[in-house]
Amino acid sequence: MKVLDWNRNVIVVGEVGQAHDGSLGTAHAFIDAIADAGADAVKFQTHIAAAESRTDEPWRVNFSYQDDTRYEYWKRMEFTAQGWAGLRRHTEDRGLAFLSSPFSLEAVELLRRVGVAAWKVASGEVTNVQLLEAVARTGRPVMLSSGMSSWAELDGAVERLRGAGAGPLAVLQCTSAYPTAPDRLGLNVLGRIRERYDCPTGLSDHSGTIYPSLASVALGGRVVEVHVTLSREMFGPDVPASVTSDELRTLVDGVRYIDAALAAPVDKDAVAVELAPLRTIFGRSLVVRRPLPAGHVLTAGDLSAKKPGGGIPPERLEEILGSRLRRALHADEPLCDRDIETAPRA
């Protein structure tokens, strides 16, 4: 089973959610698409209707053409234990970590038997005490989403997870809006999460673009989770909040690039020494604008800064004003220290 280590590199999670629309074959197609894009993990949602919802659960948005109730929709989204095991095997065969968000204690038990690399606790489950403790007791890593939670609720969830023995914890900033507008992303929260809980943070993004995830990595996020769609023309309520598999590839490339850059801090003084030959080529030297005789006292109007470097650099201009030439110079000839007699300072 692939191990997720967000302290070693940024983890990119492709979220399938309900985009398979109840088709096991489509779910497998998502695994291949997310693997081909170079992500680290694929995440599903495990719904067991009878354990999760009452039959009168209201629709958030009634999008279904075939389900009269939300309960019927969750029922249609269920896979058998055998189906889930097949998804896990396929995921691991493609080199990805297999994740799923459980939405009931029965779903936790099902996934425990199937095997998950880490748990993802969805935003709506942050106050579900029984589910938090069941997840924590497995000792596996946990990604906790915060899309609907106050700080007090998150405090309680983090304390409970840690107290019940959860593995390494990452708390993700999230806004439960589909799609999420730029002014509601909450990128400012990433640093507060990291400081408040002394743990890695990241972004569970519903914007439908790659930009917030890239920004979150630049701000120190260690986990990026985005909904994925195979096409903008696919059916499903999450399509507007998803990135395409091609966009996911671009996102992964950007995340790897930014992560590598942040892992290699630059010493500006050391770089200046290393690039000294280029400084000579691209730098400038003070030259005389016109022919000047020996004994001439230099003024600002006598001098210009021109490439290449190697002579007296322009930053010494004020230092040499008032100096007397020891020899005659022709136009564009660079000044050297041996050419001038520095004027005494008052």
N, C-alpha and C positions, 0 to 999 in steps of 0.2 A: 504494500500500500504506500502510495506516495505521501511523503511528509511535507506539510506546509511550514516553512520557516520564514516568517515575514521579517525577522531580524537580519536575514541573510540577503534577501532581495525582495523587491516589491512583488506582491502576489496579485495577478490579474485573474479575476473570476468572471466567467461568462455565465450569466443567469438565464436559464431557459424558462423557469417559472411555469406558467401554463401555456406557453406559446406552442406546445405540441398539440393542444386542443384535444387531448385524450388519445392521440395516436402514438402507440409505442414505436412504430417505425419512424415517425417524424422526430420523436425524442432521440432516437439513435442518430438520425441525420444531423441534429443539432450538435451532438458530441463530435462528430467528424468535422463540422464546420468550425467549431470553437477550437478544436485541436489544430486544424490547418491554419488558424489565425495566430497560433503561437501562445495562447493563454496558458495559465498554470492549472486552472481548475474549472470544472463545469458544475453548476449548481441547479438543482431542481427544487420543487416544493412537494412535500408528501402530505396529501390530504386524504383523510378517511372520513367520509361524510358523516356517518353515524356517530363517530367519536368527537367530531369537531363542531357540528352545527345542529341547531334545531331545524325542523322542517319549514319553519316560518321565517328563516333568516332572510332579511331584505336584500334586494339587489343594491349595490352601490351605483352601478350603471347597468341597465338591462340591455346587454349587447347580444345575448344568445338567440339564435334562430331556432333552436331545438329544445332548450331547457325551459320549462315553465317556471321553475323556482331555482334559487341559488343552491339549494340543497341538491337538486338534480344535477346541476352543473358540477358540484364537487364530486358527486357520485361518478359522473362520467370521466372525471380527471383521475380516478383511482387506477393504480396498476397493482397487479398481484405481487406477492413476495418474489416469485420467480422472475417477473418482469423487472423489478427493481434490481435483483441480483444480476440480471443480464446487462442492465444499464451500467452498473458498477464495473463489471468485467470489461465491457467495451471502453468505458472511460479510462480504466487503468491500462488497457492494451494500447491506448493512444497516448499514454504518458501523462495523463491528467490526474489530478486529485478529484475524487468523487465527493460532492457535498449535496446536502439537501436540508431544507428548512422543515422541521416537523411542526405540525399544527395540532397535535394531541399527544397524550401519553402513549396511546397505541401506535402512533406514527414514530415516536421515539424508540419504542421497543422494536418495531419493524426495522427501522434503520440501524439499530444497534446490531441486530442479527445480520443484516445485509453487509454492514461495515461502511463507515464514513471516515474520511481523513480528518474532518473537522465538522463541527456543528455551526450552522448559521441560525441564530435566533432572530426571527422577523420582528419588525417594529411593533406589530400588534400584540406580541407575546411577552413584552418586557415585564409586565406585571403578572404574568402567569407563573405563580410561585411553584406549582407542582412540576410544570414543564421545565423550568429553570433547574430545579434540583435534580430531575431525572437526567437531563443533559449533563449536568456537572458531574454526577456520580460516575459517568463513564470515563472521566479523566482525560478526555480528548480536548484538543484546542476548540475554542469558541469564538465566533465572530458575532458580536452583539450589535444589532442595528438600533438606531435611536430616532427613527422618523416621526414617532408620535409622542415622544417622552419628554417630561420635564427633567431638570437636573435631579430633583429628589427621587423620581422614579428610577432614573439611571443609577443613582447612588445605591439604591436598594437592590437593584438587579446585580450590579457588580459585586456588592458585598455578599449576596446570596450565592452567586456562582463561585466566588473564591472560597467562601466558607464551606461549600459542599464538595470541594475538591476538583473543580474544573481545571483543565489544562491551560496552556498559554492563552491569554485573552487579548482580543483586539476589539475596540469599540469604534463603530463606524458612524460618522455623520451621515444623516439621511433626512430627506424631506419627503413625506408621503404625499406627493402631488405628481400627477401623471399627464403630461410631462412637467418637469420642474423648471420654473422661470429662473433666469440668472440671479434676480434679487432675492430668491428664496433658497439658494443652494447652501448657504451657511458655511462657506469655506473658512470663515473666521473661527468656527467652533473647533476645528481640528486641533489647534494648539491648546485650547482649553481642555479638551478631552485628554490629550497626552499628559498635561500637567496634573489634572485632577485625579486621574486613575493610574498614573505612572505605567502606562502601557502603550503599545503601538496603536495608531489610529488609522483611519482611511475614509473612503467615501463610497457609499452605496448610492449610485447616481441614477436618477430617472429623467435626465434632461433630454435624452434622445440624441445627444451630441458627444463628441470625444473630449471637448474642451475642459469641462470641470474636472474630469479624472486626471488629465495632464497637470492642471493647476494644483490639484490636491497632492500629487507626487512632488511637485516643486516646493510645496509647503511642508513636506516631511511625511506625508501619508505613506503607509506601508501596505495597504490593501486597497484595491480598486475593484468594485463590482458594478457591472453594467448589464442591463437586459439586452438580449441579442435577438434579432429577427433575421430570417434567411432572406427576406425581401420586404420592402416597404408596402408591397401589395398583399402581404399575408393577412389572414383574419386574426383578430384577437384584440383585447382591450389594451394590451401593453405595447403594441406596435409603435404608437407615437412616442413612447418613452424609451424606445430601444435603439441600439445602433445595429447596422447591418454587419454581416460577417466580414465584409471588406473593410468597413470602418473599424471593426475590432482589430484587424491586422494593423491598421495605421496606429491605433491606440497602443497596441502592444509595442510596436516599434518605438513610439514616442516615450512610453514608460521606461523601456530599457535604456534609451538614450539619456533621459533625465536622471535615472537612477545611477547610471555609470558616471555622469558628470558630478552628481552630488557626493559620490563615494570617493572622488579624487580632488580634494581641496588644493587650490593653487597658491603657491608662495610667490607673490608678485616680484620680490627682490630676486629670488632665484631665477624666475623666468627672464628678468631683465638681463641677468648675467648670461643665461643660456642663449639669449637672442642678441647678444652684443654685435655679432657680424651684421645682422639685419639692421641694428640701430645705426651702424655706419652707412649702410646703403640707403636707408630711408630717412636718416636724420639730415640735419642741415649744419652748415658752417657759416660763420660770418665772412663775407667777402666785401671787397671795396667796390663801390658802384662805378668809379672812374679812375683813371690813372692818378696816383698821388705821389708827391715827391718825398724823399727822405726828410725827416724833421717835421712833417705835417702833424698837427694835433687833431686827433680824431674827434668827430662829432657824430651824432646819430644820423645825420643826412649823408654821411660818407659810407654808410654800411648797409648791407642787405643780408638776409639769411637765405642761402640756397643749398640745394642738394649737390653732392652727397655730404655726409658727415666726415669726421676725421680731423677737422680743424678746430678753431675755437667755437664752442657751441653757442647758440643764440642766447641761452640763459645768462651768459656772462657779459651781455651787451653793456649794462650799466657800469660794470666793473672796469671796462677798458676805455669808456668815454673819457676824453682828456689825455689819453696816452699819446706819446710821440713816436712816429715811425722811425725805425732805425735804418730802413732802406726804402727805396722807391718800389711801389707796387703797381702792377698794371690792372686794368679793369677786370673784374670777376676773379681776381686772385684771392685765394683764401688767406685769412690771417692766421699766423702761428705766434706762439708766445715769444719766439726768438725775434719776431719782427717788430716788437713794440717795447718801448720803455715806459713802464707804468708810472702814471703821474702820482706824485705824493698826495696823500689825503690830508685835508685840513684837520 
